[in-house]
Amino acid sequence: MLSASYEYAGYSDYWGGHGEEDCEEYSEHLLYASYGRDTSLRDIINELIDDSWTGCAAESLHEGITQDDVRAALLDMLSDAGRADYASGAIAECSYNWGDCNPLEDCPCGNYTPDGEDEEECPECGHVFDNDNCDDYESPIFVAILRYEKPEQSE
């Protein structure tokens, strides 16, 4: 049996970590997805599935597990509202709440889009884009734990 649970969403520096376990009864596998300001929940789930196939989990997951099995487990961890957001392609809550800083959004006057340089100013209205307050070098991460319940071994 395969199940998934939410572990963390935010900057990796603030995550306390989680040690994967592998014992006779079950094995745990960490799945990671990066997200940005406009990332949908569907994008996050798809990246977690990709990570299960190409990341560290791929080396230790039971060979009979498919991407469809991983998707089903990840969708089961979501609430009904979360599954509705997944189906509709809505922006993930963690993405929406990531922060107020989006240095490359259009100027309030609507006539200028900055190119990301520090302390850039709109030539039309004088609005200053203070990009020093933005940490656009590190994407936050979404972490889920995939747990595989091993079949009982008969002696």
C-alpha positions in Angstrom: 0.0 0.0 0.0 1.2 3.5 -0.9 0.3 6.7 1.0 1.6 10.2 1.0 1.6 13.0 3.6 2.5 16.7 3.5 5.7 17.6 5.2 6.7 21.2 4.5 6.4 24.1 2.1 8.8 27.1 2.2 12.5 27.9 2.0 14.7 24.9 2.4 16.9 26.7 5.0 14.0 26.7 7.4 13.0 23.1 7.0 14.1 20.9 9.9 14.4 17.9 7.6 13.0 14.4 8.0 15.0 11.2 8.0 13.7 8.5 5.6 13.0 5.2 7.3 13.3 1.8 5.8 12.3 -1.1 8.1 10.5 -4.4 7.7 7.1 -2.9 7.8 7.5 0.2 5.6 9.8 2.5 3.7 9.6 6.3 3.4 10.7 8.4 0.5 11.0 12.2 0.4 9.6 13.9 -2.7 10.5 17.5 -3.5 9.0 20.1 -5.8 10.1 23.7 -6.3 7.5 26.4 -6.7 7.2 30.0 -7.4 4.6 32.7 -7.1 2.2 31.4 -9.7 2.6 27.6 -9.4 -0.5 25.5 -9.5 -1.2 22.6 -7.2 -1.2 20.4 -10.3 2.3 21.6 -11.2 3.5 20.7 -7.7 1.9 17.3 -7.8 3.4 16.6 -11.2 6.8 17.7 -10.1 6.5 15.4 -7.0 5.6 12.5 -9.3 8.6 13.3 -11.5 10.8 13.4 -8.5 9.6 9.9 -7.4 10.7 8.7 -10.8 14.0 10.6 -11.3 15.1 11.5 -7.7 16.4 9.5 -4.8 13.1 7.8 -4.3 13.4 6.1 -7.7 16.3 4.1 -6.5 14.5 2.7 -3.5 10.8 2.5 -4.3 9.4 -0.9 -4.9 9.7 -1.8 -8.6 5.9 -2.5 -8.9 4.9 1.0 -8.1 3.8 3.2 -11.1 3.5 6.9 -11.6 -0.3 6.4 -11.4 0.1 4.9 -8.0 2.2 7.8 -6.8 -0.3 10.3 -8.2 -3.2 8.5 -6.5 -1.3 8.6 -3.1 -0.5 12.3 -3.5 -4.1 13.1 -4.4 -5.4 11.1 -1.4 -3.3 13.3 0.9 -5.2 16.4 -0.3 -8.5 17.6 1.2 -11.6 17.8 -1.0 -10.9 21.4 -1.6 -7.3 20.6 -2.5 -8.4 17.9 -5.0 -10.8 20.5 -6.5 -7.9 23.0 -6.8 -5.8 20.3 -8.5 -8.6 19.5 -11.0 -9.2 23.2 -11.8 -5.5 24.1 -12.1 -5.7 26.7 -9.3 -2.7 28.3 -7.9 -1.4 26.4 -4.9 -2.0 28.0 -1.5 1.7 27.9 -0.6 2.5 29.6 -3.9 -0.1 32.2 -3.4 1.1 32.9 0.1 4.8 32.8 -0.9 5.2 36.5 -0.4 4.3 40.0 -1.5 7.5 40.4 -3.4 7.3 40.0 -7.2 10.1 42.2 -8.6 9.2 41.6 -12.2 5.5 42.5 -12.1 4.3 45.5 -14.1 4.5 49.0 -12.7 1.3 50.4 -11.0 1.0 52.9 -13.9 0.9 49.9 -16.3 3.4 51.3 -18.7 6.6 49.6 -17.6 7.9 46.1 -16.7 11.3 46.0 -14.8 14.1 43.8 -16.0 15.1 42.8 -12.5 18.0 45.2 -11.8 18.4 46.5 -8.2 16.6 49.7 -7.4 15.1 50.1 -10.8 12.7 53.1 -11.4 9.8 53.4 -13.8 10.6 56.2 -16.3 6.9 57.0 -16.6 5.7 57.5 -13.0 8.8 57.2 -10.9 7.7 54.0 -9.0 10.8 52.3 -7.5 11.1 48.6 -7.7 13.1 47.6 -4.6 14.5 44.2 -5.7 16.8 44.0 -2.7 13.9 42.9 -0.6 13.3 39.9 -2.8 15.0 36.6 -2.6 14.7 35.6 -6.2 17.8 33.3 -6.0 16.2 30.4 -4.1 12.8 28.9 -4.9 10.8 27.6 -2.0 10.2 23.8 -1.9 7.2 21.6 -1.3 8.1 18.4 0.5 5.9 15.3 0.7 6.6 11.9 2.3 5.7 8.8 0.2 5.2 5.8 2.5 5.2 2.3 1.1 3.7 -0.4 3.4 5.6 -3.6 2.6 3.7 -6.8 2.2 4.0 -9.1 5.2 6.7 -11.7 4.8 5.7 -15.3 5.4 8.3 -17.4 7.1 
